[in-house]
Amino acid sequence: MTRAGLTSRRRAVLPLIVTLLLMVSCLGWLAACDEGSGSVDGGVTSSTDLEGPESGDIDGIVGEKIAVGHASITVRALHATFQPATPAQRLSNATPGAPDTGETFYQAYVRVQNRGEAPLRVDAKDFVCRVGDRLVAIEPTRSGPLPRSLLQNTSLDLMLTFTAAAGYEPVLIYTPQWYEGIISIGPEVEESTTTTT
């Protein structure tokens, strides 16, 4: 066989080898993707693995991420305040009023994230606050932003303000239209320490 014939044979085989290597690497990549939703690197999971119940009542605490269907809800703060902050975009442009005697403001900072493919409607008016025996609606002059539809992997931060009797531990209650159940978020449980002498 001549040297020219050997070179042309190598040139014909080289694209075949390259194609074969690409196919093998793609098959390995696809197999890794199809392994499912296992944990990676010591128990860290991807955000698509966090899918919560589609219905039923849920109890959570401040600071805890709650998985609800294809959404996650995090209440970063829930507390009484004398002078509440005001969001940049309020639900009402009316002048905010002062609380009556014996009343105070309760304020919550909430993030709702959509991890599903379908849009998710978030409305501040779907939140109420249980203060003592009463359910209190939001104060629209100090709450916001306006309702939004969240696309996949987007989130909305809400500032919610309620006016109610002072001296109670507030519980935030969320009843969105896209969820069949009641989501209740209470204050963080304080750790008690005891000392013996």
URGIFEN-V165551 format. One record per residue. N is the residue number from 1. RES is the residue in three letters. SS is DSSP state (alpha for helix, beta for strand, coil for the rest). Layout:
<<N & RES & SS> <N & RES & SS>>
This chain:
<<1 & MET & coil> <2 & THR & coil> <3 & ARG & alpha> <4 & ALA & alpha> <5 & GLY & alpha> <6 & LEU & alpha> <7 & THR & alpha> <8 & SER & alpha> <9 & ARG & alpha> <10 & ARG & alpha> <11 & ARG & alpha> <12 & ALA & alpha> <13 & VAL & alpha> <14 & LEU & alpha> <15 & PRO & alpha> <16 & LEU & alpha> <17 & ILE & alpha> <18 & VAL & alpha> <19 & THR & alpha> <20 & LEU & alpha> <21 & LEU & alpha> <22 & LEU & alpha> <23 & MET & alpha> <24 & VAL & alpha> <25 & SER & alpha> <26 & CYS & alpha> <27 & LEU & alpha> <28 & GLY & alpha> <29 & TRP & alpha> <30 & LEU & alpha> <31 & ALA & alpha> <32 & ALA & alpha> <33 & CYS & alpha> <34 & ASP & coil> <35 & GLU & coil> <36 & GLY & coil> <37 & SER & coil> <38 & GLY & coil> <39 & SER & coil> <40 & VAL & beta> <41 & ASP & coil> <42 & GLY & coil> <43 & GLY & coil> <44 & VAL & beta> <45 & THR & coil> <46 & SER & coil> <47 & SER & alpha> <48 & THR & alpha> <49 & ASP & alpha> <50 & LEU & coil> <51 & GLU & coil> <52 & GLY & coil> <53 & PRO & beta> <54 & GLU & coil> <55 & SER & beta> <56 & GLY & coil> <57 & ASP & coil> <58 & ILE & beta> <59 & ASP & beta> <60 & GLY & beta> <61 & ILE & beta> <62 & VAL & coil> <63 & GLY & coil> <64 & GLU & coil> <65 & LYS & beta> <66 & ILE & beta> <67 & ALA & beta> <68 & VAL & beta> <69 & GLY & coil> <70 & HIS & coil> <71 & ALA & beta> <72 & SER & beta> <73 & ILE & beta> <74 & THR & beta> <75 & VAL & beta> <76 & ARG & beta> <77 & ALA & beta> <78 & LEU & beta> <79 & HIS & beta> <80 & ALA & beta> <81 & THR & beta> <82 & PHE & coil> <83 & GLN & coil> <84 & PRO & coil> <85 & ALA & coil> <86 & THR & coil> <87 & PRO & coil> <88 & ALA & coil> <89 & GLN & coil> <90 & ARG & coil> <91 & LEU & coil> <92 & SER & coil> <93 & ASN & coil> <94 & ALA & coil> <95 & THR & coil> <96 & PRO & coil> <97 & GLY & coil> <98 & ALA & coil> <99 & PRO & coil> <100 & ASP & coil> <101 & THR & coil> <102 & GLY & coil> <103 & GLU & beta> <104 & THR & beta> <105 & PHE & beta> <106 & TYR & beta> <107 & GLN & beta> <108 & ALA & beta> <109 & TYR & beta> <110 & VAL & beta> <111 & ARG & beta> <112 & VAL & beta> <113 & GLN & beta> <114 & ASN & beta> <115 & ARG & coil> <116 & GLY & coil> <117 & GLU & coil> <118 & ALA & coil> <119 & PRO & coil> <120 & LEU & beta> <121 & ARG & beta> <122 & VAL & beta> <123 & ASP & coil> <124 & ALA & alpha> <125 & LYS & alpha> <126 & ASP & alpha> <127 & PHE & beta> <128 & VAL & beta> <129 & CYS & beta> <130 & ARG & beta> <131 & VAL & beta> <132 & GLY & coil> <133 & ASP & coil> <134 & ARG & beta> <135 & LEU & beta> <136 & VAL & beta> <137 & ALA & beta> <138 & ILE & coil> <139 & GLU & coil> <140 & PRO & alpha> <141 & THR & alpha> <142 & ARG & alpha> <143 & SER & coil> <144 & GLY & beta> <145 & PRO & coil> <146 & LEU & coil> <147 & PRO & coil> <148 & ARG & beta> <149 & SER & beta> <150 & LEU & beta> <151 & LEU & coil> <152 & GLN & coil> <153 & ASN & coil> <154 & THR & beta> <155 & SER & beta> <156 & LEU & beta> <157 & ASP & beta> <158 & LEU & beta> <159 & MET & beta> <160 & LEU & beta> <161 & THR & beta> <162 & PHE & beta> <163 & THR & beta> <164 & ALA & beta> <165 & ALA & beta> <166 & ALA & coil> <167 & GLY & coil> <168 & TYR & coil> <169 & GLU & coil> <170 & PRO & coil> <171 & VAL & beta> <172 & LEU & beta> <173 & ILE & beta> <174 & TYR & beta> <175 & THR & coil> <176 & PRO & coil> <177 & GLN & coil> <178 & TRP & coil> <179 & TYR & coil> <180 & GLU & beta> <181 & GLY & coil> <182 & ILE & coil> <183 & ILE & beta> <184 & SER & beta> <185 & ILE & beta> <186 & GLY & beta> <187 & PRO & coil> <188 & GLU & coil> <189 & VAL & coil> <190 & GLU & coil> <191 & GLU & coil> <192 & SER & coil> <193 & THR & coil> <194 & THR & coil> <195 & THR & coil> <196 & THR & coil> <197 & THR & coil>>
